[in-house]
Amino acid sequence: MSMLTSEVFQGLACQRLTLPCGDTVLVALQGAHVLSWVSQGRERLFLSPNNLWDGQSAIRGGVPVCFPQFNQRGKLPKHGFARNMLWHVEEVAQIGEAEQENEAAVGHEGSHMVFTLQTNTATLAIWPQAFVAQLRVALAPGQLTITLTVNNTELQNDLHFIGALHTYLAVDDIDLTELRGLGGSAEWDSTVDVHGVADDVLYFDGEFDRVYSRGEGATIQPLHLQDGTATLQIEQSPSWAESVVWNPGEGKCAALADMPAQGFARMLCVEAAQVFEPISIPAGGQWVGWQRLTVS
């Protein structure tokens, strides 16, 4: 049986799931933020040691939930408000072998936690929209699946949002890291505002900030992150229209107060995202989007 424990990490209330095999995931109630995923004895997520940990500032690293805004594409705080607010633990449960999870079988024994954020006075002050958001964090041996569900609880109005699961993956050395699987996708390099087509293999030398679109109806192939001798498979649901790949590079990293100067060399963000066109949920409707990480 898996084990659930409540603990305090850097002053933040957290929930931890641990499987019999030793795999574990740690989630802060602030932002339902996944802070750590250890699988096969290795930390798979990057978490900056320079965070403020004041319970209000955004946390750099892990898996921030960007909702209902991506970056500064709107009038809300950068990446929206969900990552800075307290979520509530809704459910903890075992996963059966045959359980289906949002169109894809988990395929292993494991457990999951569900966290909820809904309309409150703080959200209404900056975003006049009724909603319920849930984050499901499912842990199985060698696998982590994070699912965001957004419910529009308005009686008449549509809900519009953009966002992302802003996943920071740990790497041993960014200079030796490769990402495969995006070849042929439409690519927008935001650092120089140039549109093009993605190469079969992405390498990282300096600041890298690009958005990849597969095209409507296109099959979304798994991505493979090669980090020395380790490989991580990255999948996302078709309900996310884009993938974002980001590394600040040495120059920009040095200017980030919540990052160590050489932190860029130990991380790569590969995000399931909705960047260009808002998702629209009719009154009473629901949207579901997930990202799955598998050690291979």
C-alpha positions as CSV (number, residue, x, y, z in Angstrom):
1,M,0.0,0.0,0.0
2,S,1.1,3.6,-0.7
3,M,1.5,6.0,2.2
4,L,0.1,9.5,2.5
5,T,1.8,11.9,5.0
6,S,1.2,15.6,5.8
7,E,4.4,17.5,6.3
8,V,5.9,21.0,6.2
9,F,8.5,21.9,3.6
10,Q,10.2,25.3,3.8
11,G,7.3,26.5,5.9
12,L,4.6,25.3,3.5
13,A,1.9,22.8,4.2
14,C,2.4,19.8,1.9
15,Q,1.1,16.3,1.2
16,R,3.4,13.5,0.2
17,L,2.5,10.2,-1.5
18,T,5.0,7.3,-1.3
19,L,4.7,4.0,-3.1
20,P,6.1,0.7,-1.8
21,C,8.8,0.9,-4.6
22,G,10.1,4.1,-3.0
23,D,8.8,6.5,-5.7
24,T,7.4,9.6,-4.0
25,V,5.7,12.9,-4.9
26,L,5.5,16.1,-2.7
27,V,2.7,18.7,-3.3
28,A,2.4,22.0,-1.6
29,L,-1.1,23.3,-0.8
30,Q,0.1,26.7,-2.2
31,G,-0.8,26.4,-5.8
32,A,-1.3,22.6,-5.6
33,H,2.3,22.9,-6.6
34,V,4.2,19.7,-7.2
35,L,7.6,20.3,-5.6
36,S,9.3,17.0,-5.9
37,W,9.0,13.7,-7.8
38,V,11.6,11.0,-7.0
39,S,11.5,7.9,-9.1
40,Q,14.1,5.1,-9.2
41,G,16.0,7.0,-6.5
42,R,16.5,10.2,-8.6
43,E,14.9,13.6,-8.3
44,R,13.2,14.2,-11.6
45,L,12.1,17.8,-11.1
46,F,14.2,21.0,-10.7
47,L,13.3,23.2,-7.7
48,S,15.2,26.4,-7.2
49,P,17.0,26.8,-3.8
50,N,16.5,30.6,-4.0
51,N,12.7,30.7,-3.6
52,L,11.4,33.1,-0.9
53,W,9.1,30.5,0.6
54,D,6.8,33.1,2.1
55,G,3.5,31.5,1.1
56,Q,2.6,34.3,-1.3
57,S,5.4,34.5,-3.9
58,A,5.4,32.2,-6.9
59,I,7.5,29.1,-6.5
60,R,10.3,28.6,-9.0
61,G,10.6,25.0,-10.1
62,G,8.5,21.8,-9.7
63,V,5.2,22.1,-11.6
64,P,3.5,25.5,-11.3
65,V,-0.1,25.6,-12.4
66,C,-0.5,28.6,-14.7
67,F,-4.2,29.5,-14.7
68,P,-6.2,31.3,-15.9
69,Q,-3.5,33.2,-17.7
70,F,-0.2,32.2,-19.4
71,N,2.8,34.6,-18.8
72,Q,1.7,38.2,-19.2
73,R,-0.9,37.5,-22.0
74,G,-3.7,39.3,-20.2
75,K,-4.5,41.7,-17.3
76,L,-4.0,39.2,-14.4
77,P,-0.7,38.7,-12.5
78,K,1.9,36.8,-14.5
79,H,0.8,33.2,-15.1
80,G,-2.5,33.9,-13.3
81,F,-3.4,33.6,-9.7
82,A,-3.8,29.8,-9.1
83,R,-0.1,29.2,-8.4
84,N,-0.1,31.6,-5.5
85,M,-3.4,30.6,-3.8
86,L,-4.1,27.8,-1.3
87,W,-5.8,24.8,-2.7
88,H,-7.7,22.2,-0.6
89,V,-7.1,18.5,-0.5
90,E,-10.2,16.9,-2.0
91,E,-9.4,13.2,-2.3
92,V,-6.7,10.6,-1.8
93,A,-7.2,7.2,-3.4
94,Q,-5.6,4.0,-4.7
95,I,-5.4,3.5,-8.4
96,G,-6.5,0.1,-9.7
97,E,-4.6,-1.8,-12.4
98,A,-7.3,-1.4,-15.0
99,E,-8.3,2.2,-14.2
100,Q,-8.5,4.6,-17.1
101,E,-7.2,8.1,-16.6
102,N,-8.4,10.7,-19.0
103,E,-8.2,8.6,-22.2
104,A,-5.0,6.7,-21.2
105,A,-4.5,3.7,-18.9
106,V,-2.2,4.2,-16.0
107,G,-1.0,0.6,-16.3
108,H,0.5,0.3,-12.8
109,E,-0.6,0.2,-9.2
110,G,-0.4,3.6,-7.6
111,S,-2.2,6.4,-5.8
112,H,-3.5,9.8,-6.5
113,M,-4.4,13.1,-4.7
114,V,-6.9,15.7,-5.9
115,F,-6.6,19.4,-5.0
116,T,-9.4,22.0,-5.5
117,L,-9.5,25.7,-6.0
118,Q,-12.7,27.5,-6.6
119,T,-14.2,31.0,-6.8
120,N,-13.6,33.1,-3.7
121,T,-13.5,36.7,-2.7
122,A,-9.8,37.0,-3.7
123,T,-10.4,35.5,-7.2
124,L,-13.5,37.6,-7.8
125,A,-11.6,40.7,-7.0
126,I,-9.4,40.2,-10.1
127,W,-11.3,37.8,-12.3
128,P,-15.2,38.0,-12.2
129,Q,-15.7,34.3,-13.1
130,A,-17.3,31.4,-11.3
131,F,-15.2,28.2,-11.6
132,V,-13.9,25.1,-9.9
133,A,-10.4,23.9,-10.7
134,Q,-9.1,20.5,-9.7
135,L,-5.5,19.2,-10.0
136,R,-5.1,15.4,-9.9
137,V,-1.6,14.2,-9.1
138,A,-1.3,10.4,-9.9
139,L,1.8,8.5,-8.9
140,A,2.7,5.1,-10.3
141,P,6.0,3.3,-10.4
142,G,8.2,5.3,-12.8
143,Q,5.3,7.6,-13.8
144,L,3.7,10.9,-12.7
145,T,0.5,12.1,-14.3
146,I,-0.8,15.6,-13.6
147,T,-4.4,16.4,-14.7
148,L,-6.0,19.8,-14.6
149,T,-9.8,20.0,-14.7
150,V,-11.6,23.3,-15.1
151,N,-15.4,23.5,-14.5
152,N,-17.4,26.5,-15.5
153,T,-19.9,27.0,-12.8
154,E,-21.5,30.1,-14.4
155,L,-25.2,29.8,-15.3
156,Q,-25.0,31.6,-18.6
157,N,-21.5,32.9,-19.5
158,D,-18.7,31.0,-21.2
159,L,-15.3,30.7,-19.3
160,H,-12.2,31.6,-21.3
161,F,-8.6,30.9,-20.1
162,I,-5.1,30.1,-21.2
163,G,-2.5,28.4,-19.1
164,A,0.0,25.6,-18.7
165,L,1.5,22.9,-16.5
166,H,4.8,24.7,-16.3
167,T,7.0,21.6,-15.6
168,Y,10.6,22.1,-14.6
169,L,12.5,18.9,-15.4
170,A,15.9,18.2,-13.7
171,V,18.9,17.6,-16.0
172,D,22.5,16.9,-15.1
173,D,23.9,19.2,-17.7
174,I,21.8,21.3,-20.2
175,D,24.7,21.3,-22.6
176,L,24.3,17.5,-22.9
177,T,20.5,17.5,-23.0
178,E,18.4,16.7,-26.1
179,L,14.7,16.8,-26.7
180,R,13.1,14.7,-29.5
181,G,9.6,14.4,-30.8
182,L,8.7,17.9,-31.9
183,G,10.2,17.7,-35.4
184,G,8.0,19.3,-38.1
185,S,5.9,21.2,-35.6
186,A,5.2,24.9,-36.1
187,E,7.7,26.7,-33.9
188,W,7.7,30.3,-32.6
189,D,10.9,31.5,-31.1
190,S,9.8,34.2,-28.7
191,T,13.4,35.5,-28.0
192,V,13.6,36.8,-31.6
193,D,9.9,36.6,-32.6
194,V,10.6,34.3,-35.5
195,H,8.3,31.6,-36.8
196,G,9.6,28.4,-38.3
197,V,9.5,24.6,-38.2
198,A,11.0,22.5,-35.4
199,D,14.1,20.4,-35.9
200,D,13.9,16.7,-35.1
201,V,16.3,17.1,-32.2
202,L,16.4,20.2,-30.0
203,Y,19.7,21.3,-28.3
204,F,20.1,24.0,-25.8
205,D,22.9,26.6,-26.0
206,G,21.9,30.0,-24.4
207,E,18.4,31.3,-23.8
208,F,15.7,29.1,-25.3
209,D,12.0,30.1,-25.2
210,R,9.8,28.5,-27.9
211,V,6.2,27.5,-28.4
212,Y,5.3,24.5,-30.5
213,S,2.0,23.8,-32.2
214,R,1.1,20.4,-33.7
215,G,-1.8,21.7,-35.7
216,E,-5.5,21.0,-35.3
217,G,-6.3,17.3,-35.4
218,A,-2.6,16.3,-35.5
219,T,-1.5,13.2,-33.5
220,I,0.6,14.3,-30.5
221,Q,3.6,12.1,-30.3
222,P,5.4,11.5,-27.0
223,L,8.5,13.6,-26.5
224,H,11.8,12.1,-25.2
225,L,14.2,14.0,-23.0
226,Q,17.7,12.5,-23.2
227,D,19.8,13.6,-20.2
228,G,23.1,11.7,-20.3
229,T,22.2,8.1,-19.8
230,A,18.6,8.8,-18.6
231,T,15.5,9.2,-20.8
232,L,12.2,10.6,-19.8
233,Q,9.1,10.3,-21.9
234,I,6.7,13.3,-21.9
235,E,3.1,13.1,-23.1
236,Q,0.2,15.5,-23.0
237,S,-3.5,15.4,-23.9
238,P,-4.7,16.8,-27.2
239,S,-6.7,19.3,-25.2
240,W,-3.5,21.3,-24.8
241,A,-2.9,23.0,-28.1
242,E,0.8,23.8,-27.6
243,S,4.0,22.7,-25.9
244,V,6.5,25.3,-24.5
245,V,10.2,24.6,-24.1
246,W,12.2,27.0,-22.0
247,N,15.6,27.5,-20.5
248,P,16.7,31.0,-19.4
249,G,20.3,30.5,-20.4
250,E,23.2,31.9,-18.4
251,G,22.6,35.6,-18.9
252,K,18.9,35.7,-18.1
253,C,19.3,33.2,-15.2
254,A,21.8,35.5,-13.5
255,A,19.1,38.2,-13.5
256,L,16.5,36.1,-11.8
257,A,16.5,36.7,-8.1
258,D,14.8,33.4,-7.3
259,M,17.4,31.3,-9.3
260,P,21.0,30.5,-8.5
261,A,23.4,31.8,-11.2
262,Q,24.1,28.4,-12.6
263,G,20.6,27.0,-12.1
264,F,19.9,27.1,-15.9
265,A,22.4,24.3,-16.3
266,R,20.3,21.9,-14.2
267,M,16.8,22.4,-15.7
268,L,14.6,22.4,-18.7
269,C,11.0,23.4,-18.8
270,V,8.7,21.2,-21.1
271,E,5.2,22.5,-20.6
272,A,1.8,21.3,-21.7
273,A,0.2,24.7,-22.6
274,Q,-2.5,26.8,-24.1
275,V,-0.8,30.0,-25.4
276,F,-2.3,31.5,-28.5
277,E,-6.0,30.9,-28.5
278,P,-8.1,30.8,-25.3
279,I,-9.9,27.6,-24.3
280,S,-13.7,28.3,-24.1
281,I,-15.9,26.3,-21.7
282,P,-19.7,26.8,-22.0
283,A,-21.8,27.5,-18.9
284,G,-21.9,24.3,-16.8
285,G,-19.2,22.7,-19.0
286,Q,-15.8,21.1,-18.2
287,W,-12.3,21.0,-19.7
288,V,-9.6,18.4,-18.9
289,G,-5.9,18.5,-19.8
290,W,-3.0,16.3,-18.6
291,Q,0.7,15.8,-18.8
292,R,2.4,12.5,-18.1
293,L,6.0,11.9,-17.3
294,T,7.4,8.3,-17.6
295,V,10.9,7.1,-16.7
296,S,12.2,5.0,-19.6
